[in-house]
Amino acid sequence: MKVPYALAVTSGTSALRVALAALEIKENDEIITQSFTFVATAEAIIESRAIPVITEIDKTLNMDPKDLEKKITDKTKAIIVVHMLGTPARLKQIKAIADQHDIPLIEDTAWGCGGYYNDIPLGTYGEIGTYSFDFAKTMTTGEGGMVVFKDKKLYDKAAAWHDHGHENNPEFPRWEDSRSSSGFNYRMNEMQGAVGLAQLKKLDFVVKEQRKNAKLIMDAISDLPVEMRFAPKGSYETADALVFLVKNNNIARKCRDALLEAGLGTKILPEAITWHFAGTWDHMPELVNRNGKDLTNAFPISLELLNRSVSLPISVNMIENFPQKIEKALGSAL
Ligand SMILES: Cc1ncc(COP(=O)(O)O)c(C=O)c1O
């Protein structure tokens, strides 16, 4: 990832938790993230005893920079932008806003491993980047994650915190390590590390093949009445999924049904919006307290966009004639 420091951890969720620990986030600090993400992003904030503040998304289906500006307060201590389903967020604008307010930017790159923005690897544009290597991600260690840093001080803090506070010094035995704070155990184990190294060699190939398959699908459905998700200029997407928008939720569901009938599936949208949209997380008092009881309608722009989005899963090995099959299924639904 062209950065000097990387720390292997147990999951993408713990990667976020460790990133927040490195920034010394305290109780009641506000951390801004976006409405469309996996529940893990908000969980890491809550686990840090901070308050999740949620922005709307735009047609990138990632953080809306205009809403980000509105949500910044004196209590904002970090911004977590997410490259959902492998498409880069509007990093240039978001980083400029973060810098203007002197707020560190974390990139939740759970879906963006192997992607780029203006030739910069996703996860390395901001101060800290986090990755997930769970079973559903572009590269996997079964479960696992990584945190990357440009700044040694942040790395050192994270390294100690993810290992019970051990300030590792190779010149001393482990029991003589110094400590400045408590921490936790989020260490990746050696066996996962070995799997990760083998996976890493395949990363560029996997992304390249997924992008090829995405292009074949895009070409096949180009005459259908769908609007492709917007990718900011300079994006090199991981193409884990291809997302398009239709007129309304009814039609999105029709697309899903037609795809299922043809032996194809969808990914997250529209069916699993529940775990990926903050408007449905009324089990989190931290969100309800901040946004009111009617959480569903607290992020109306996001709700409207997500309700009419369909996401096609893409892998290296797809079923035979998948572009034609997808085109036929969607054609009938639309
Ligand atoms: C955006 C996002 N952040 C964080 C995570 C958490 O990763 P993990 O499953 O490795 O804990 C995920 C997992 O799907 C994710 O999609």
The ligand as a Gaussian input file, in Angstrom:
#p B3LYP/6-31G(d) Opt

LIG

0 1
 C      -17.618000      -1.238000       5.644000
 C      -17.183000      -2.298000       6.595000
 N      -16.461000      -1.978000       7.679000
 C      -16.034000      -2.910000       8.546000
 C      -16.340000      -4.236000       8.371000
 C      -15.911000      -5.224000       9.404000
 O      -15.028000      -6.167000       8.942000
 P      -14.901000      -7.577000       9.682000
 O      -16.009000      -8.438000       9.219000
 O      -13.576000      -8.083000       9.221000
 O      -14.917000      -7.313000      11.140000
 C      -17.086000      -4.640000       7.256000
 C      -17.430000      -6.055000       7.039000
 O      -18.191000      -6.415000       6.192000
 C      -17.523000      -3.641000       6.354000
 O      -18.278000      -3.948000       5.286000

